[in-house]
Amino acid sequence: MPFFKRNPFGHILFIKTWLIRILGILTHQRFKGFNRLKIEGSEILKKLPENNVLFVSNHQTYFADVVAMFHVFNAGLSGRVDSIKNVGYLWKPKLNIYFVAAKETMKSGPLPRIFAYAGSVSIERTWRDKGKDVNRQVKMSDISNIGVALNDGWVITFPQGTTTPFKPIRKGTAHIIKEFKPLVIPIVIDGFRRSFDKRGIRIKKKGILQSMEIKEPLKIDYENESVESIVEKIEYAIEQHSSFLKVISKEDLAEHEKMNKLRKWSKN
């Protein structure tokens, strides 16, 4: 029966549809009310294939970033260019949008679990666990699940694996690109860490101009290009290469320095 139709991860699409609708209505004012979201490049979305598309983006909060992308993607697909005006685009949301997230984050409470049902591909981080640095092997099941999500639709990933700006791109993202050969779409966001707390749930400040720029697909030679070359392309595309440090805002620079101090303090 259509009512019980499921996606490849076993999630009932009827339930997922209503979760996206409800969460979308509840969060819309965060991007088109209390704060304003400036969008660029959303006309690209309607030109993309139905599946095997990987969005790579810098990361500023745990949840607000990806929620904003769900709004922008669905609005763009419904014909709204660079606008999320009128939440009618949520009535028929694209149900095969997924986002890669840390398993521990998505199990940290009722609300993250709801977000997870709406589209998370949860993975175990190989470098961080419960606030401590670790070094463990990649779980092949995690890689397989990302492949399943790409085969079914669009996947959003934050290749730095942290909300701290200018951290290195994880090579795992480049390996995934070489393995599954997706169309790679860079996204650059800004203003979210000034608008929200780190989790992206509590509004920290109103009247902030947020921005999201969707760029043209990266040109990648999947067979011959090295992992290091793909990593560098992503760094430049999402504006997280060290050369961009000199052009970031004073507020973001202060946040960057604050995180560095906290990280050094926690190690001592």
N, C-alpha and C positions, 0 to 999 in steps of 0.2 A: 504493500500500500504506500502511496506517495507520502502520507503522514509520517511513516516510520522510515523513510529513506535516510540513509546514513552516508557520511563521507568516508574516505579510506581509514580514518582513525576511529570510526565507530560512533561519531557524534551525530545525533539526530538533527537533520537539517531544519526541520520545523522549529525545534527549540533554539537552534543557533540563529535562525532568522529573527526570532522575537528577542533574543538577547541583544543582538546587534541593534535592532530598532530601539529598544528601551535604553540601552547604554548610550546610543547615539543621541536620543532626545535629551537625556539627562546631562550630557556633556557638551551639547552644541553651544551653549552660552559661554563656555570657557574659551571658545575660539571665535565666536561671533556675537560678543556681548560684553562680558567683563573685560575681555581682551580681544584684540583683533588679529586675525591671521592673514598675512599677506602671502598669496600663492603665486608662483610662477611656473610655467611649463606644463600645466595639467592637460593641455591639448594632446600631449604625447600619449596619455593613458589610453585613449580610444584607438590608437594605432597598434597597440601591443597585442601579441597573441594571447589566447585564452589560458595557456599554461607555460611552464618552464621559463618564468620571468623571475629574476632575483633582484630585489631592491636593496641597495647597500646605503647606509646612512650613518652620519654621526649620531651620537646618543646624548641626551641631556636629562631625561627623567626615565623612571622605570616604565610608566604606563602612558603618560600624556602624549609622548611622541607618536606611539603607534596608534592611539585613539584618533589623533589628528589625521594620521595617514588613512585610516579607515574612512573618515569623513571626506577627505580630499579625493580618494580613489573612487568612492561611490558617487560623489558629486560630479567628478570628471566624466565618469562612464555614462552618467545620465544626461550629459550635454552641457553642464555648467563649467565654463572655462574660467579657471582661476577664481572660483567662488564656491562657497558652501552655503549660499543664501537659500533659505527655505528647505527644511529637512525632509521634504517629500522624497528626496533621493534615497532615503532609508527604507522606503516601503518594499523595494525589491533589491536588497543589497547583494553584492557579489559574495557568494558564500565560500568560494575557494581562495580566499586570501588568508595567508598564515603568517605568523611572525615567530622568529626563533628567540627563545628566552631561557634563562637559567631555571632548571627544575626547582631548585630551592626557593626561588622568588615566586614561582607560580603556585607553590604549596604553602605560602606564608600567611594565608588567611582566606576567609570566604570570598572577598572581592577578587583577589588574584585568581582563585579557582574558577570564578565566573568568566574572567577574562580569558583564562586558559581554554575553556569550552568554546569561547567565541572564535578561537583560531590559533592557539599556541602550539608550536612544535617545541616541546620542552626537552632540554639537553642538560647533561651534567658537565659543568665547566671543568676543564682540565687544569686550570691555573688558580682557581679560587673556590673555597668552600666554607660556608659559615663564617665569613669574615677573615679567613686565614689563607695564606698562600699555600698552594699544594702543587704537586707535580705528578699527574697521573695520565695514563694513556686514554686516548679518545675511544669512546664506546662505538663500535661499529653500528650498533642499532640506532644510535643518534644520527649518524651519517645517513643510514638507510631511510630513517624517518624524514629527513630533509629532502632526500630524493623522492620519496612518496609524495610529499607536499608539492614539490616542483612539478612532478608528473601530473598532479591534479590541478595546479593553479599557480598563483603568485605567492612568493615568499619574501617577507621583509626580514632583513638581518642587520644587526649593528656590529660590524666586524671588529670594533675595538673591544667589545665585551665589557664595557664600563661606561659610566656617565662622565668620567673624568676626561676633559678635553686633551687632545694631542697625545694620547696613549698610542702605542704601536698597533697596527692592524694585525690581527691574528692570522697566521698563515693557513689555518684551517679553512678560512673562507676561500682563499685562492685554490686550495686542493678541491673544494666542493665545486668551484667554477670549472676546473679542468676535468673533473669527473663527470658532471652532469651537463656541462655546456649550456647553461642558461643564458638568456639575454640579460645583461647586467645593466640596471638603471640606477645611477647615483642620485641621491637626495641629500640636500644640505638644509639643515634646520637651525634656527636661532631663536632666542627669546624665551624658550621653554623653561630653562633653569631659573630665569628671573621671574617667571609667572607662577611656578609651582614649587612645591617641596621636592626633595629628591625622588620620592615615590611617584610624583606626578598626580597625586590625588588631592592634596590640600592646596587651595589657592593662596599663594604667598603674597602676591602683589597684583593689583588690578591696573588697567590702563596700559598694559605692556603690548608693544607691537611684536608679534611673533612672525616668523617667516618660514616658508618652505619652498625650496626651489627643486623642481624635478628636471633633471638634465637628460640629454640625449644618451642613448645606449653607448657603453664603452666598446671600443674596437679591440677584440681580444683574439689572438691566435691560440685556440684551445690546445692544439696539438704541439706546437713548437715553443710557445712562450713560457718562460720560467715562472715559478711561483713568486720569486722576488720581484719580477717585472710586473706581475698582476697586482701584487701588494702595493707597489709604488703607484700604479695607475689609480688604485682605489684611494690611496692617501691624498693624491692631488684632486681627484674627482669630488671627494666629500670634504675637501678643504681642511684636512687634518695633518697634512705634511708640516714639518717644523717651519718651513718657509712662510706659512700663514700666520705664525705667532705674532708677527709685527703689525698685522692688520686687524686683529680681533679687538673688540670693544674693551674699554677699561674695566667694565663690570665683569666680563668673562675672564679677563686677565687676572683680576683680583680673586675670582673663584678658582682659577687654575693654580695660583700661588697658595691659596688657602688649602686646597686639596693636597698639594705637594708637602706642605708643612704637617698636615694631619697624618699623611702616610709615613713621613720620616719619624714623627713622634710615636706612632703605633709600633714601629720597628724597634724603638729603643726600650 
